[in-house]
Amino acid sequence: MGFGPGGGMGLGPCAANLNLTAEQIKQMQELRTQHFNETATLRETLLARNAELRSLWAQKDPNQTEILKKQKEVNDLRAQLQEMGVKHQLQARGVLTPEQQTQLQGNLSDTGNFGPGYGKRGGGRGMGMGPGGCPRW
């Protein structure tokens, strides 16, 4: 579970740029593990609802009402996960010193807040950290 480029917990190259202390790395790992555990049931439920939605679409005569109902469930679960992710990012950002937060803000403005593939010269890959991108915390 490293914090370097391509490393496990998702901080990627930002960690090297921010010069995190061993204590900060430990705190980030704990926050990440906590977030992963807190979202486990929700992620499993989302996978199940997506499978149910695919099954509804695969029927010979798809029922519009059932598909729309299931799609709303999927959307609601995604919204819950996204909200939990934002809270996690804000918690992780709280681990940083004021200087690190200033450095992070510079990294974010360099990437347009979304990492390569979205925004300025976007390749259409969608929002996300992409290679070399920094999370928004």
LOTORKE-21057 format. One record per residue: residue in three letters; z, x, y of N, C-alpha, C in turn. Coordinates in nm, 3 decimals. Last residue first. Layout:
# LOTORKE-21057
R	rest	n.c3	n.c1	n.c2	ca.c3	ca.c1	ca.c2	c.c3	c.c1	c.c2
R	ALA	Z	X	Y	Z	X	Y	Z	X	Y .
...
END
This chain:
# LOTORKE-21057
R	rest	n.c3	n.c1	n.c2	ca.c3	ca.c1	ca.c2	c.c3	c.c1	c.c2
R	TRP	-0.254	-0.874	1.654	-0.113	-0.872	1.686	-0.088	-0.765	1.785 .
R	ARG	-0.519	-0.893	1.571	-0.485	-0.933	1.708	-0.337	-0.929	1.739 .
R	PRO	-0.634	-0.601	1.392	-0.583	-0.736	1.398	-0.536	-0.766	1.540 .
R	CYS	-0.933	-0.420	1.450	-0.789	-0.426	1.460	-0.744	-0.570	1.460 .
R	GLY	-1.202	-0.281	1.252	-1.145	-0.375	1.347	-0.994	-0.372	1.344 .
R	GLY	-1.309	-0.122	1.054	-1.276	-0.060	1.181	-1.213	-0.154	1.282 .
R	PRO	-1.486	-0.377	0.903	-1.451	-0.236	0.898	-1.424	-0.182	1.037 .
R	GLY	-1.326	-0.698	0.976	-1.440	-0.611	0.948	-1.399	-0.465	0.943 .
R	MET	-1.150	-0.895	1.064	-1.124	-0.758	1.097	-1.240	-0.666	1.063 .
R	GLY	-1.307	-1.188	1.208	-1.230	-1.115	1.110	-1.219	-0.970	1.147 .
R	MET	-1.573	-1.424	1.228	-1.450	-1.364	1.280	-1.381	-1.288	1.170 .
R	GLY	-1.909	-1.331	1.113	-1.796	-1.420	1.138	-1.674	-1.346	1.189 .
R	ARG	-2.141	-1.196	1.089	-2.054	-1.200	0.972	-1.933	-1.287	0.994 .
R	GLY	-2.325	-1.154	1.291	-2.316	-1.286	1.232	-2.225	-1.296	1.112 .
R	GLY	-2.319	-0.919	1.416	-2.416	-0.930	1.309	-2.406	-1.062	1.237 .
R	GLY	-2.269	-0.883	1.766	-2.234	-0.941	1.637	-2.350	-0.951	1.540 .
R	ARG	-2.216	-0.738	1.992	-2.338	-0.709	1.916	-2.327	-0.768	1.777 .
R	LYS	-1.993	-0.910	2.097	-2.087	-0.831	2.174	-2.220	-0.805	2.104 .
R	GLY	-1.926	-1.122	1.828	-1.915	-1.100	1.971	-2.029	-1.016	2.026 .
R	TYR	-1.879	-0.966	1.530	-1.860	-1.091	1.601	-1.850	-1.058	1.749 .
R	GLY	-1.903	-0.722	1.416	-1.969	-0.833	1.347	-1.953	-0.965	1.419 .
R	PRO	-1.585	-0.564	1.454	-1.731	-0.559	1.448	-1.788	-0.680	1.375 .
R	GLY	-1.322	-0.766	1.604	-1.374	-0.662	1.517	-1.524	-0.666	1.512 .
R	PHE	-1.224	-0.943	1.786	-1.259	-0.994	1.655	-1.309	-0.887	1.560 .
R	ASN	-1.173	-0.844	2.043	-1.068	-0.919	1.974	-1.102	-0.961	1.832 .
R	GLY	-1.357	-0.660	2.126	-1.382	-0.799	2.162	-1.287	-0.894	2.090 .
R	THR	-1.295	-0.400	2.084	-1.360	-0.471	1.974	-1.389	-0.616	2.007 .
R	ASP	-1.173	-0.320	2.318	-1.288	-0.243	2.270	-1.365	-0.319	2.163 .
R	SER	-0.958	-0.488	2.332	-1.065	-0.510	2.429	-1.189	-0.431	2.390 .
R	LEU	-0.806	-0.380	2.123	-0.859	-0.515	2.112	-0.973	-0.538	2.210 .
R	ASN	-0.735	-0.129	2.221	-0.815	-0.139	2.099	-0.881	-0.275	2.088 .
R	GLY	-0.577	-0.209	2.439	-0.699	-0.132	2.462	-0.792	-0.138	2.342 .
R	GLN	-0.370	-0.329	2.300	-0.451	-0.410	2.391	-0.582	-0.341	2.423 .
R	LEU	-0.264	-0.104	2.173	-0.327	-0.209	2.094	-0.416	-0.296	2.181 .
R	GLN	-0.151	0.029	2.391	-0.260	0.092	2.316	-0.337	-0.012	2.235 .
R	THR	0.048	-0.159	2.451	-0.055	-0.128	2.551	-0.176	-0.065	2.483 .
R	GLN	0.196	-0.141	2.217	0.133	-0.268	2.251	0.023	-0.247	2.356 .
R	GLN	0.287	0.119	2.236	0.196	0.084	2.126	0.125	-0.047	2.156 .
R	GLU	0.456	0.087	2.457	0.344	0.180	2.465	0.240	0.148	2.357 .
R	PRO	0.650	-0.094	2.359	0.563	-0.133	2.471	0.440	-0.042	2.483 .
R	THR	0.631	-0.076	1.995	0.692	-0.040	2.123	0.600	-0.088	2.236 .
R	LEU	0.612	-0.338	1.747	0.554	-0.229	1.825	0.633	-0.202	1.953 .
R	VAL	0.711	-0.566	1.643	0.763	-0.441	1.587	0.718	-0.321	1.673 .
R	GLY	0.565	-0.774	1.749	0.700	-0.751	1.800	0.764	-0.623	1.749 .
R	ARG	0.345	-0.784	1.586	0.328	-0.725	1.719	0.464	-0.693	1.780 .
R	ALA	0.451	-0.928	1.377	0.414	-0.788	1.355	0.400	-0.717	1.490 .
R	GLN	0.480	-1.179	1.500	0.598	-1.108	1.450	0.567	-0.959	1.435 .
R	LEU	0.210	-1.235	1.546	0.301	-1.222	1.660	0.430	-1.150	1.620 .
R	GLN	0.118	-1.253	1.284	0.063	-1.151	1.373	0.155	-1.127	1.493 .
R	HIS	0.265	-1.478	1.197	0.284	-1.347	1.134	0.234	-1.235	1.225 .
R	LYS	0.154	-1.676	1.358	0.296	-1.646	1.370	0.327	-1.509	1.311 .
R	VAL	-0.106	-1.670	1.254	-0.083	-1.637	1.395	0.064	-1.600	1.416 .
R	GLY	-0.056	-1.757	0.993	-0.112	-1.624	1.017	-0.090	-1.579	1.160 .
R	MET	0.027	-2.017	1.034	0.122	-1.922	0.976	0.074	-1.778	0.999 .
R	GLU	-0.216	-2.118	1.129	-0.098	-2.118	1.215	0.006	-2.019	1.164 .
R	GLN	-0.372	-2.088	0.897	-0.409	-2.017	1.019	-0.289	-2.009	1.114 .
R	LEU	-0.244	-2.263	0.722	-0.250	-2.120	0.692	-0.282	-2.038	0.816 .
R	GLN	-0.294	-2.505	0.855	-0.156	-2.460	0.831	-0.152	-2.310	0.804 .
R	ALA	-0.572	-2.512	0.844	-0.506	-2.508	0.974	-0.362	-2.459	0.960 .
R	ARG	-0.611	-2.533	0.568	-0.661	-2.414	0.639	-0.591	-2.400	0.774 .
R	LEU	-0.501	-2.789	0.529	-0.440	-2.672	0.464	-0.484	-2.543	0.534 .
R	ASP	-0.685	-2.942	0.676	-0.543	-2.941	0.715	-0.471	-2.820	0.655 .
R	ASN	-0.922	-2.896	0.531	-0.911	-2.854	0.671	-0.766	-2.845	0.716 .
R	VAL	-0.852	-3.018	0.287	-0.885	-2.875	0.292	-0.869	-2.822	0.434 .
R	GLU	-0.822	-3.283	0.375	-0.709	-3.213	0.312	-0.731	-3.062	0.320 .
R	LYS	-1.083	-3.333	0.460	-0.974	-3.336	0.558	-0.851	-3.264	0.502 .
R	GLN	-1.213	-3.324	0.215	-1.246	-3.223	0.316	-1.137	-3.217	0.423 .
R	LYS	-1.109	-3.553	0.096	-1.075	-3.422	0.039	-1.103	-3.311	0.139 .
R	LYS	-1.228	-3.746	0.263	-1.083	-3.742	0.248	-1.039	-3.604	0.197 .
R	LEU	-1.499	-3.695	0.219	-1.443	-3.679	0.353	-1.290	-3.668	0.349 .
R	ILE	-1.513	-3.757	-0.056	-1.547	-3.623	-0.008	-1.485	-3.599	0.130 .
R	GLU	-1.446	-4.029	-0.056	-1.362	-3.933	-0.128	-1.388	-3.790	-0.080 .
R	THR	-1.660	-4.133	0.096	-1.521	-4.153	0.138	-1.429	-4.051	0.073 .
R	GLN	-1.888	-4.062	-0.056	-1.868	-4.010	0.079	-1.723	-4.021	0.122 .
R	ASN	-1.925	-3.965	-0.375	-1.859	-4.069	-0.297	-1.822	-4.013	-0.160 .
R	PRO	-2.228	-3.870	-0.533	-2.107	-3.832	-0.459	-2.056	-3.946	-0.372 .
R	ASP	-2.352	-3.921	-0.818	-2.352	-4.003	-0.697	-2.225	-3.973	-0.618 .
R	LYS	-2.297	-3.699	-0.983	-2.433	-3.751	-0.971	-2.448	-3.834	-0.844 .
R	GLN	-2.081	-3.445	-0.847	-2.104	-3.572	-0.914	-2.246	-3.622	-0.888 .
R	ALA	-2.033	-3.228	-0.690	-2.115	-3.207	-0.809	-2.145	-3.337	-0.884 .
R	TRP	-1.853	-3.303	-0.495	-1.993	-3.281	-0.455	-2.085	-3.272	-0.576 .
R	LEU	-1.622	-3.305	-0.652	-1.670	-3.430	-0.592	-1.817	-3.418	-0.552 .
R	SER	-1.601	-3.032	-0.705	-1.622	-3.127	-0.815	-1.674	-3.261	-0.763 .
R	ARG	-1.546	-2.931	-0.455	-1.671	-2.892	-0.522	-1.704	-2.988	-0.635 .
R	LEU	-1.292	-3.051	-0.424	-1.401	-3.085	-0.334	-1.537	-3.048	-0.397 .
R	GLU	-1.148	-2.918	-0.622	-1.163	-3.063	-0.630	-1.280	-3.109	-0.543 .
R	ALA	-1.159	-2.661	-0.518	-1.220	-2.688	-0.648	-1.244	-2.838	-0.665 .
R	ASN	-1.012	-2.703	-0.284	-1.152	-2.661	-0.275	-1.225	-2.686	-0.406 .
R	ARG	-0.763	-2.762	-0.396	-0.835	-2.866	-0.321	-0.982	-2.831	-0.303 .
R	ALA	-0.702	-2.510	-0.511	-0.715	-2.629	-0.596	-0.794	-2.739	-0.524 .
R	LEU	-0.687	-2.349	-0.283	-0.785	-2.318	-0.389	-0.810	-2.441	-0.477 .
R	LEU	-0.471	-2.476	-0.154	-0.603	-2.474	-0.092	-0.712	-2.444	-0.196 .
R	THR	-0.264	-2.418	-0.332	-0.302	-2.558	-0.310	-0.442	-2.565	-0.249 .
R	GLU	-0.254	-2.140	-0.299	-0.287	-2.196	-0.430	-0.333	-2.341	-0.417 .
R	ARG	-0.175	-2.129	-0.031	-0.304	-2.071	-0.071	-0.349	-2.127	-0.207 .
R	LEU	0.077	-2.251	-0.049	-0.026	-2.311	0.034	-0.165	-2.260	-0.005 .
R	THR	0.212	-2.067	-0.209	0.192	-2.204	-0.256	0.080	-2.273	-0.179 .
R	ALA	0.199	-1.832	-0.038	0.147	-1.836	-0.175	0.116	-1.978	-0.223 .
R	THR	0.314	-1.793	0.206	0.188	-1.866	0.204	0.132	-1.885	0.062 .
R	GLU	0.541	-1.644	0.159	0.555	-1.775	0.223	0.428	-1.859	0.215 .
R	ASN	0.431	-1.407	0.053	0.513	-1.494	-0.032	0.525	-1.635	0.026 .
R	PHE	0.299	-1.308	0.282	0.226	-1.331	0.157	0.302	-1.429	0.067 .
R	HIS	0.517	-1.279	0.457	0.408	-1.371	0.489	0.329	-1.407	0.363 .
R	GLN	0.662	-1.080	0.319	0.723	-1.210	0.348	0.614	-1.315	0.375 .
R	THR	0.475	-0.873	0.326	0.519	-0.927	0.197	0.580	-1.065	0.215 .
R	ARG	0.463	-0.834	0.603	0.342	-0.870	0.529	0.380	-0.932	0.395 .
R	LEU	0.726	-0.758	0.662	0.670	-0.879	0.723	0.548	-0.927	0.644 .
R	GLU	0.737	-0.521	0.512	0.828	-0.632	0.482	0.775	-0.763	0.539 .
R	GLN	0.544	-0.368	0.643	0.528	-0.400	0.501	0.615	-0.518	0.462 .
R	MET	0.661	-0.351	0.895	0.531	-0.417	0.880	0.508	-0.458	0.735 .
R	GLN	0.891	-0.202	0.832	0.905	-0.338	0.887	0.774	-0.416	0.870 .
R	LYS	0.770	0.038	0.747	0.854	-0.038	0.655	0.867	-0.183	0.702 .
R	ILE	0.648	0.111	0.985	0.565	0.086	0.867	0.642	0.003	0.767 .
R	GLN	0.877	0.152	1.140	0.782	0.047	1.177	0.692	0.011	1.059 .
R	GLU	0.988	0.370	1.004	1.063	0.243	1.013	0.970	0.128	1.049 .
R	ALA	0.796	0.566	1.049	0.824	0.524	0.911	0.896	0.390	0.909 .
R	THR	0.599	0.463	1.336	0.706	0.539	1.272	0.723	0.489	1.129 .
R	LEU	0.252	0.474	1.417	0.369	0.399	1.374	0.472	0.492	1.311 .
R	ASN	0.026	0.542	1.588	0.132	0.637	1.551	0.262	0.565	1.513 .
R	LEU	-0.195	0.395	1.649	-0.070	0.355	1.712	0.046	0.448	1.680 .
R	ASN	-0.404	0.497	1.501	-0.415	0.500	1.647	-0.282	0.471	1.715 .
R	ALA	-0.320	0.436	1.245	-0.334	0.576	1.283	-0.338	0.589	1.436 .
R	ALA	-0.332	0.157	1.258	-0.205	0.224	1.234	-0.212	0.369	1.277 .
R	CYS	-0.600	0.093	1.284	-0.512	0.072	1.398	-0.380	0.147	1.381 .
R	PRO	-0.736	0.118	1.044	-0.736	0.231	1.137	-0.645	0.212	1.257 .
R	GLY	-0.522	-0.101	0.857	-0.642	-0.021	0.869	-0.629	0.090	0.971 .
R	LEU	-0.350	-0.302	0.796	-0.346	-0.248	0.931	-0.464	-0.157	0.958 .
R	GLY	-0.350	-0.396	0.534	-0.435	-0.459	0.631	-0.428	-0.406	0.773 .
R	MET	-0.222	-0.283	0.315	-0.160	-0.396	0.382	-0.241	-0.454	0.496 .
R	GLY	-0.405	-0.065	0.194	-0.358	-0.187	0.136	-0.314	-0.301	0.225 .
R	GLY	-0.676	0.095	0.374	-0.548	0.088	0.306	-0.498	-0.053	0.285 .
R	GLY	-0.899	0.155	0.518	-0.918	0.097	0.386	-0.789	0.073	0.311 .
R	PRO	-0.723	0.399	0.692	-0.849	0.328	0.675	-0.866	0.280	0.532 .
R	GLY	-0.367	0.351	0.621	-0.482	0.423	0.674	-0.608	0.340	0.657 .
R	PHE	-0.151	0.245	0.501	-0.184	0.193	0.632	-0.301	0.267	0.695 .
R	GLY	-0.113	0.144	0.156	-0.121	0.236	0.267	-0.159	0.168	0.396 .
R	MET	0.000	0.084	-0.117	0.000	0.000	0.000	0.000	0.089	0.124 .
END
